[in-house]
């Protein structure tokens, strides 16, 4: 107990020092229009790819805010359904997860106009789906699947509810996923620090508990979240991205705050200053270091 108290006190001291002088009003800039954007992925040329959840539209935005629609996929937007996650690999291939009109969670490549199916996941009923994506250091796709409204199955090795899985992006829908972590409510964001291309990258996830406990930012372990930082109940996290080598940025939809978190000893993160106060969806760090995020009706970026 004494050691834990000292550790907590040290973390609080770091947080207090880090927060001092950070009370200024956040500065952000408009980038492009996008209705109900739930997912954003950065491109190497300074632009990004984004997805509108209910329309199924995937579009590109260049570094100057110019928008170009890439493709539109047929989705079911019942409940939490629609386009749920986006990720880009080192070649700027773009991958998405979405619920098909039949309600099944699927993953595919959406680089061009015709999507290529990679995996057919579980049937959903529009509740606690998850679907966030990122690319692993081994260039596999990592998908966070929510508990689908049945959290008891999150610890069941025979069910995909509440699991983090990886897939081979070059294979087809008959592949079997590799489960790397269990015990999640709704993984609302997954990200690697310092970035997904580093050999020493560390995986983080933010979990939306949906009223069954505090929302949390944590390291995924095989049996569940480890070293969790509690965000508090009802924070409704909606996105996560790396922010530099030792920081993360979390969008909390309940407060609409986009907040920095400082990583301590690769095990725990402490909250830092607020980057924006109108965040309502996906977030991604762009190649120039700024954070792009959705307000629900538009895309904005943190100011340089």
PyMOL commands that set and color helices and strands:
alter all, ss='L'
color gray80, all
select helices_A, chain A and resi 2-19+151-155
alter helices_A, ss='H'
color red, helices_A
select strands_A, chain A and resi 28-33+37-42+48-52+57-61+67-72+83-88+94-99+104-109+116-123+130-135+141-145+164-167+178-181+187-193+202-207+215-221+224-232+237-242+247-252+257-264+268-276+283-285+291-294+298-302
alter strands_A, ss='S'
color yellow, strands_A
deselect
rebuild
show_as cartoon
